[in-house]
Amino acid sequence: MNMPNTQVSEITPALRSWMAAQQAAGFGAPEVMQGLINAGWSEAVVAYLLAPPSALHAAAAPMATAPTPLPKAMPWPAQAGERLALDAGDCQVQTVLVGQQPPLVVFDDFLSDEECRALIEQAAPRMTRSRTVDVQTGGEVTHQSRTSQGMFFERGESELIRRIEARIAHLLGWPVQNGEGLQVLRYEAGAQYLPHFDYFNPAAPGTPAILQRGGQRVATLIMYLHEPEAGGATVFPDAALSVLPKRGSAVFFSYSQPHPDSLTLHGGAPVLSGEKWIATKWLREREFS
């Protein structure tokens, strides 16, 4: 099986046609997957391309009703795209990349080395197998798509957490009380998180119960605390973008509608060597309780 010689960085109709032709010719999913990986595609993107809709696209399924309207005002760093250095209250952060589809900013120097180390030290004793929100019931479950370890800090739990939360609020123009507690995750070699959406699917039966605690999620900030030796990029398959995990840096993206058209499908590519540590902050429409 020969992969077409088109080393592009985006998922194109031609690629999907090639995949369909290979499967029609009798090649199984493992062979198609290996062909894509050999051509340089990340395993997270390949998993997204080959996963059955029921396994990976529950959030992307057609909705029975229109998406729930979200606030006109959205979290966003003032002067992003206009200035290299942005005011984060107690420090300045450097802008590396600004995107429009989806609204996305990559920052350098968001956390200091000391803050990264302190978050890891405080989180390490409390790590357990990561869980995901179950939109069918409103509870939490472990899932094979997410193979990391994690924990949550309570909002305002310590001086360090309060300082970081205040920095996020100042930079993004969104109230501290509208944020969920900070989550720290550790990805060891081989661990990954398959592409997913962070918003809650309005069509899922458990979503109304979830939204009672602060409304819909509207934005995500991923902060990199420790970079692996290889692998572990944050991939956005629908936006043809990969963000490499660099200690102290962060990637922010927002989604004004809880819908796949937001182009915020993202995942954590497998860590190939070493460990990756991240801290994630999800922002809600209203005060999160």
N, C-alpha and C positions, 0 to 999 in steps of 0.2 A: 504494500500500500504506500503510495507516494503522496506526500503532502504538497499542495501547489506552492510554487516558489513565490509567495506573497507575504513577506515578513512585515505585516502591518501591525499597528498597535491598537486597532479597533476591531470590534466585531461587526463584520459587514454581511450584507445579503449573500455575497459570493461565498463567504466562509460557510454560512448556513447551508447553501446549496451544495457545497462540497461535502459537508457532513451527511446530508440526506442521500447524496449519490453513493457515498461509501457504505452507508447502512443498507441501501437498496441493493448494493452489489454483494451483500452477505457478510460484511465485516461487522463484528460485534462491538458493543460499547467499549470494552477494554482496549481493542485494537485502535478504534477511533481516538480514544483518549490518549493512548501512547503516541499516536501520530501527531496530535496537537502539542503534547508536551515536548516531543522531539523537535518540533518546529519553534519552540521557545515560548509557548503560552504557559502562564502560571497554572498550577493545579487548581487554584480556587476558581479561576475563570473557566477552566475546562469542566469542573464540576457543575458550575452554573449552566454551561451550555448543554450538558448531557443529562442533568437531573430531570426526572419526570415532574410535571407541573404540580402534582400532589405533594411532592417532597420538598420543593424549594420555592414554588411560586404561589403558595397559599395567599400571601399578602398581595400578589399581583393578579389574583383572579378577578374576573369581571364583577363589579359590585352591583347589588340589586338596586341601590339608590346612589344618588350623587354623593361625592365626598363631603364630609362635614366641613362647612366653611370655617376657616381659621382667622385669627386677627389680621387686620391689614398691616399693623406694625409687626415686624419680625426682628428677631435677634440679628445683629449685623455690626461688625466693627466700623466705627465712623472713619471716613477717609481711606477705607481699604481700596486699593487701586490708584490712590492719589499720592500716598506717602509711603516711604519705605519703613519708617519707624512709627509705630502706633502707640498711643497712650493707653496703658493698662492700669493706671492708678498708681500703684507702688513701683512700677517699672515701665520700661518701654520694650515692646516686642517687635521683631523684624518681620516684614511681609516677604514671603518667598514666592507665593503664587496666588493669584486671584482668578476664580472662574465664575462664569455666569450660569452655566447649565451643567450641573446644578450650582446654585450659589455656594461657593466654596472658597476658603482661604487656608493656606498653609503658613504657619508661623515658625520662626526660629526664636530661641531664647525665651520661650514662654515660661519654662521652669528652669531654675538654677540646678546645678549638679547636686548641691546640698538638699534641695527640695526633692529631687528625684530619689536620692538615697533615703531620705527620711520617710517618704511615702512607702517605699519598698520595705523598710525596716518595720514600720508600724503595721503594714498590711500582712507581712509574711506569716505571723503566728495564727492568723485568722483565715487562711486560705482553705477553700473547699472546692469540690467539683463545680464548675460553672453551671448555672441554670438559665433557662430562657423563660420569658413570659408566655404562658399558655393562653392564647386568645380564644380558645374554645371554652375555658372555664374561668379565666381571670386569675388563675394561680400561677405557679412556677413549676417547671419540669426540667429534668436533664434530657439532653438530646444529642444524638451522635453527630449532628452538624457542628456542635460546639465542644471542643475537646480541651479547653483551657481550665485553669483554676482561678477562683476569684473570691472577692469579698466586697461588702459595701461599708463605707463610713457613713455615719449619721451626719446630716447637714449640720455644720457648726460644731462638730464633735471635739475638735482641738484647735489650738491657735494656728497650726499649720493648715488645717482644712479651711478654717475661716479666712485666712489670708488668700488662699487659692480661689475660694469661692467669690471673695470680693473682687479679685483680679478679673475673673471671668465675667462677673456682672458689669464691671466698669468697661471692659473692653467691648463686650457685645451689646451693652445697653439693655440688659434684661435683669429683672429683679432677682436677688439671691433666693428669695422664697419661692420663685417659680422653677427652681432646679431640683432634680432628684439628688439623692445622696451620691457622693463620688464613688464609683466602682473601680477597683484595681484588679487587673487580670494578669496572670502569668501564663505564657505559652512556652512550653518546653519543646525540644526538638521533635518534629512531627505533628505538633498541635496546630490547629487551624480553626477558623470559623467561616463556614460556607456563606456565600453571598446572601444577604437578607436586607429587609427594610427595618428601620428603627421605629417608625410610626406604628400605631395599632390599627389593624384592618377594620374599618367601620362596619364591614359586613359580618365579622366574626361574632358569635354569640356571647363571648366573654368580654368584649370590648366595652359595653356600657358600664360594667362594674369597674373596669380599670380606669375609665375616664372620670369617675366620681372623685378621684384623688387629685385632680389638678388639670383635667382636660387632656387634650391630645398632646403628644410630643411634637415639637416644632423645630428642633435643632439638636445637633450632636457635636460635642467637642471631644476629640481623642488626643490625649497627651502621651508622649512616648517617654517612659522612665528609664528603660534599659534597652539597648539595641542588640539584636542577635548578630552572630557572625555572618549569617547568610539567611535569606528568605524573610518571611514575615511582613511583606508589604501590605498596606491597606489598599485593596483594589476596588475600583468603581467600574464594573464591566460595561454598563450602559453609557458611561461618560468617557470610556477609553483612557482611564487614568489610574496610575499606581503611585502611592505615596510611600516612600521608603521610611522605615522607623529609625529616626535619629533622636538620641537622648536629648531631652529638653525642648524638642519641637512639638508641634501640635497641628492637627487638621480640624477645621470647623466646617460644617455644612448644614444647611437648613432646608426645610421642606414645607412650603406654604400650603400644600394639600396632601392629605394622606393617600397618595395614589402613585402607581408606578411611573406616571409621567413626570414625577419629581426627579427622576434619573438618579436617585440616591441609593439604588441597590449597591451594597458594598459588602466586603468580606475581608477576613484576615488570611492571607496566603500562608501555606504551611511554613513553619520555621524549619529551616534545613540544618542549621547548626547553631548551638548556643541557646540562649533564652531571650524572649521578648517580654517586657513588662509595660503595660499601658494603664492609664487612668482615664475613665470615660465619664463625661458629664452630659446628662440628657436634660434638655430644657422643655418645660411644659407651657401650655397657654396661660394657666392661672397658678395660684399658689398650690404647691404640692404638699400634701399632708400624709 
